[in-house]
Amino acid sequence: MSTSARMLQLLSLLQTHRFWPGTELSVRLEVSERTLRRDIERLRDLGYDVDATRGVAGGYQLRAGNALPPLLLDDEEAVAIAVGLRTAAAGMIAGMGDTSAQALGKVVALMPPRLRRRMDAVTSQTDSLPWGGRVPLDAGVLGVLAQACRDDEALTFTYRAPEAEPTRRRVEPHRLVNLGNRWYLLAYDRVRQDWRSFRVDRVTDPTTTGQRFRPRDIPGGDAAAYVQKGIRSRAATYDISVFVRVEPDVVAGRVGRWGEVEPAEGGCRMRMQADDLGWPMMILAGIEADFTVEQPAELAEMVQRAGERFVRSGASST
């Protein structure tokens, strides 16, 4: 790990404002305690107030209530942040629009003038339309889950499974996974003593317990693949099959992990399962090729209605 990457990871840990034993930070960063002390001094030189406690139980804690030092980013990083926050602020994720707009304003204010102009250009020259397939997502819930994953801290929350009474869960959170327009938490359920994936939009009242845990090995080593496999094992509302008259690589680039693409004579066949037809419609709209919906009939009807609407709109503009 490079020095700059290690410094960012150290700062990310300290910004939880909890007390970190020096030995634990050394293990997490995979450095000696001497190197850790040098990194702490570098942060102090940058303007971060880090309190240190000496002795066997010594450690470090970022002092609360201090002004943020200037945020240093290169051009690509600044544009990436602007695009990400601008997308969320435009309503791509329900419930995060106002929060993202406020965060974008604060981040821009911390930029040096040159990067501020670059980010302002991205945000002011971009128009967005919200996608109808979005799902309600509480930014506060997402933040608590993300921090618990990062800090290896057990938590409890209320979960509303489909057609079931809400239950209180006690879990060891490991990773957040974003698949399509949905977010999932991959966690080890302490009561059921097994791995589970939870849809974040069905989680309420997440509460951290203050109990740290040793991270377990994720089955297969890939959180996204594990969550996707679990989703596919559950019966979805729609089983989708579309024949697309283009090379398989073109469709695979659009579908990604959310479906399968197999070669076929004259093109390829896209297969996927979904509870919402808005997502496959969005994929098909982004592929510049003719296609035939083989199933389900509901998707074929949706495509036909959309096509007729586009034809009418095109004719009225001539």
FENTARA-V910218 format. One record per pair of residues at least 24 apart in sequence whose ideal C-beta (glycine too) atoms are under 10 Angstrom apart, sorted by the first residue. I is the first residue (numbers start at 1). J is the second residue. D is the distance in whole Angstrom. If there is no record, write none. Layout:
I	J	D
I	J	D
This chain:
1	29	8
1	30	7
1	31	9
3	31	10
3	35	9
3	38	9
3	39	8
3	42	8
5	29	10
6	30	8
6	31	7
6	35	8
6	36	9
6	39	7
6	42	10
7	39	6
7	40	10
7	42	6
7	43	7
7	46	9
9	39	10
10	36	8
10	39	5
10	40	8
10	42	9
10	43	7
10	48	10
10	50	9
10	60	9
11	39	9
11	42	10
11	43	6
11	46	9
11	48	7
11	50	10
11	62	8
12	150	7
13	60	9
13	62	9
13	150	8
13	151	8
14	40	9
14	43	8
14	48	8
14	50	7
14	60	7
14	61	7
14	62	4
14	63	10
15	48	9
15	62	6
15	68	10
15	147	10
16	61	9
16	62	8
16	147	7
16	150	8
16	151	6
16	153	9
17	61	7
17	62	6
17	63	8
17	64	5
17	65	10
18	59	10
18	61	7
18	62	9
18	151	7
18	153	9
18	210	9
19	51	9
19	53	8
19	57	10
19	59	6
19	60	8
19	61	5
19	62	10
20	50	10
20	59	5
20	60	5
20	61	7
20	62	9
20	151	10
21	53	9
21	56	10
21	57	7
21	58	7
21	59	4
21	60	8
22	52	8
22	53	9
22	54	9
22	55	10
22	56	10
22	57	9
22	58	5
22	59	5
22	60	7
23	56	9
23	57	9
23	58	9
23	59	8
24	59	8
24	60	10
24	212	9
25	59	7
25	60	7
28	152	10
33	58	9
36	60	8
43	69	9
45	69	10
46	70	9
46	72	9
68	106	9
68	109	10
68	110	6
69	110	9
70	110	6
70	111	8
70	112	7
71	106	10
71	107	7
71	108	10
71	109	9
71	110	4
71	111	6
71	112	9
71	115	9
72	110	9
72	111	9
72	112	8
72	115	9
73	107	9
73	110	9
73	111	7
73	112	9
73	115	6
73	118	10
73	119	9
74	115	8
75	114	9
75	115	7
75	118	6
75	119	10
76	118	10
77	115	9
78	107	9
78	108	9
78	111	7
78	112	9
78	114	9
78	115	4
78	116	8
78	117	10
78	118	6
78	119	5
78	122	8
79	115	9
79	118	6
79	119	7
79	121	9
79	122	6
80	122	10
81	107	6
81	108	9
81	111	9
81	115	10
81	119	7
81	122	9
82	107	8
82	108	8
82	111	10
82	115	9
82	118	8
82	119	4
82	120	8
82	121	9
82	122	4
82	123	6
82	126	9
83	119	9
83	122	6
83	123	9
83	126	8
85	119	9
85	122	10
85	123	8
86	119	9
86	122	7
86	123	5
86	124	10
86	126	6
86	128	7
87	126	9
87	128	7
88	137	10
88	139	9
89	123	8
89	128	8
90	126	8
90	127	9
90	128	3
90	129	8
90	130	6
90	131	9
91	128	8
91	129	9
91	130	4
91	131	8
91	134	7
92	128	8
92	129	10
92	130	7
92	131	6
92	133	10
92	134	6
92	181	8
93	130	10
93	131	10
93	134	6
93	135	8
93	136	9
93	137	5
93	139	8
93	142	9
93	178	10
93	181	8
93	183	8
93	201	10
94	130	8
94	131	10
94	134	5
94	135	6
94	136	5
94	137	6
94	138	9
94	181	10
94	201	9
95	134	9
95	135	9
95	136	5
95	137	5
95	138	6
95	139	6
95	140	9
95	141	9
95	142	9
95	201	9
96	134	10
96	136	10
96	137	6
96	138	8
96	139	5
96	140	10
96	142	8
97	130	9
97	139	9
98	139	9
99	138	10
99	139	5
99	140	9
99	142	10
99	143	9
100	139	8
103	139	9
131	181	7
131	278	7
131	279	9
131	282	7
132	181	10
132	276	9
132	278	6
132	281	9
132	282	10
133	180	8
133	181	5
133	182	10
133	274	10
133	276	6
133	277	8
133	278	3
133	279	6
133	280	10
133	281	8
133	282	7
134	181	6
134	182	10
134	201	10
134	276	10
134	278	9
135	180	10
135	181	6
135	182	6
135	183	8
135	199	8
135	200	9
135	201	5
135	202	10
135	276	8
136	200	10
136	201	6
136	202	10
137	181	9
137	182	9
137	183	6
137	199	10
137	200	6
137	201	5
137	203	10
138	200	8
138	201	8
138	203	8
138	204	8
138	206	9
140	206	9
141	183	10
141	185	10
141	200	6
141	201	9
141	202	10
141	203	6
141	204	7
141	205	8
141	206	6
142	176	7
142	183	7
142	185	9
142	200	6
142	201	10
142	203	9
142	206	9
143	206	9
144	173	9
144	203	9
144	205	10
144	206	4
144	207	8
144	208	7
145	171	10
145	173	6
145	175	10
145	176	6
145	183	9
145	185	5
145	187	9
145	198	9
145	200	7
145	203	7
145	206	6
145	208	10
146	173	9
146	175	10
146	176	6
146	183	10
146	185	9
146	200	10
147	173	9
147	206	10
147	208	8
148	172	9
148	173	5
148	174	10
148	176	10
148	185	9
148	187	9
148	206	7
148	207	10
148	208	6
148	209	9
149	173	5
149	174	6
149	175	6
149	176	6
149	185	8
149	186	9
149	187	8
149	215	9
149	223	10
150	176	10
151	208	8
151	212	7
151	213	10
152	211	10
152	212	6
152	213	6
152	214	7
152	215	6
153	208	5
153	209	7
153	210	7
153	211	7
153	212	6
153	213	8
154	187	9
154	188	9
154	190	7
154	208	8
154	209	5
154	210	8
154	211	5
154	212	8
154	213	6
155	185	10
155	187	8
155	203	10
155	206	6
155	207	6
155	208	5
155	209	6
155	210	10
155	211	9
156	190	10
156	205	8
156	206	7
156	207	5
156	208	8
156	209	7
157	185	9
157	187	10
157	198	8
157	200	10
157	202	10
157	203	5
157	204	7
157	205	6
157	206	4
157	207	7
157	208	10
158	202	9
158	203	7
158	204	5
158	205	5
158	206	8
158	207	10
159	185	10
159	189	10
159	196	9
159	198	6
159	199	9
159	202	6
159	203	6
159	204	8
159	205	10
159	206	10
160	198	10
160	199	9
160	201	9
160	202	5
160	203	8
160	204	7
161	198	9
161	199	9
161	202	7
162	199	9
162	202	8
162	234	10
162	275	10
166	202	9
166	204	8
166	205	10
167	191	9
168	205	9
168	207	10
169	196	8
169	198	7
169	203	9
169	206	10
170	209	8
170	211	10
171	195	10
171	196	7
171	198	8
171	206	10
171	213	10
172	211	9
172	212	10
172	213	5
172	214	9
172	215	8
172	216	7
173	198	9
173	206	9
173	208	9
173	213	9
173	215	10
174	213	10
174	215	6
174	216	7
174	217	10
174	218	6
174	223	7
174	226	10
175	215	10
175	218	7
175	222	10
175	223	4
175	224	8
175	226	9
175	227	8
176	200	7
176	223	8
176	227	10
177	222	10
177	223	6
177	224	5
177	225	9
177	226	8
177	227	5
177	228	8
177	231	10
177	257	10
178	224	8
178	227	10
179	224	7
179	227	7
179	228	6
179	231	7
179	256	9
179	257	7
179	258	6
179	279	10
180	231	10
180	256	9
180	257	9
180	258	5
180	259	10
180	272	10
180	274	8
180	276	8
180	278	9
180	279	5
180	280	10
180	282	9
180	283	9
181	274	10
181	276	7
181	278	8
181	279	6
181	282	9
182	227	10
182	231	9
182	275	9
182	276	9
182	279	9
184	223	9
184	224	9
184	226	10
184	227	5
184	228	9
184	230	9
184	231	8
185	223	10
185	227	9
186	218	7
186	219	10
186	223	5
186	224	9
186	226	6
186	227	6
186	230	9
188	213	8
188	215	9
188	216	6
188	218	9
194	219	10
195	219	6
195	223	10
195	226	7
195	227	10
195	230	8
196	227	10
196	230	8
197	223	9
197	226	7
197	227	5
197	228	9
197	229	9
197	230	5
197	231	8
197	234	10
198	227	10
199	231	10
222	257	10
224	257	6
225	257	8
227	257	10
228	257	6
228	258	8
228	259	10
231	258	9
231	273	8
231	274	10
231	275	9
232	258	10
232	259	10
232	260	10
232	272	9
232	273	6
234	273	9
234	275	10
235	273	8
235	275	10
236	272	9
236	273	4
236	274	6
236	275	6
236	276	10
237	273	8
237	274	7
237	275	4
237	276	8
237	277	9
237	296	9
237	298	9
238	272	9
238	273	7
238	274	5
238	275	7
238	276	8
238	277	6
238	279	10
238	280	8
238	295	8
238	296	5
238	298	7
238	299	7
239	271	8
239	272	8
239	273	6
239	274	9
239	295	7
239	296	7
240	270	8
240	271	7
240	272	5
240	273	7
240	274	6
240	277	8
240	279	9
240	280	5
240	283	10
240	284	10
240	293	8
240	294	9
240	295	7
240	296	7
240	298	10
240	299	6
241	269	6
241	270	7
241	271	5
241	272	9
241	292	10
241	293	8
241	294	4
241	295	5
241	296	9
241	299	9
242	267	10
242	268	9
242	269	7
242	270	5
242	271	8
242	272	9
242	280	7
242	283	9
242	284	7
242	287	9
242	291	5
242	292	7
242	293	5
242	294	6
242	295	9
242	299	8
242	300	9
242	303	9
243	267	6
243	268	8
243	269	5
243	270	8
243	290	9
243	291	6
243	292	5
243	293	8
243	294	6
244	268	6
244	269	7
244	270	6
244	283	10
244	284	8
244	287	6
244	289	6
244	290	8
244	291	4
244	292	8
245	287	10
245	289	5
245	290	5
245	291	7
245	292	8
246	287	7
246	288	8
246	289	4
246	290	8
246	291	8
247	289	9
250	287	7
250	288	8
250	289	7
251	283	8
251	284	9
251	286	10
251	287	6
251	289	8
251	291	9
253	286	10
253	287	9
254	282	9
254	283	5
254	284	8
254	285	10
254	286	5
254	287	6
255	280	9
255	283	6
255	287	9
256	283	9
258	283	8
259	283	8
267	291	8
267	292	9
269	294	8
270	294	10
271	295	10
274	299	9
277	301	10
277	302	6
277	303	9
278	302	9
281	306	7
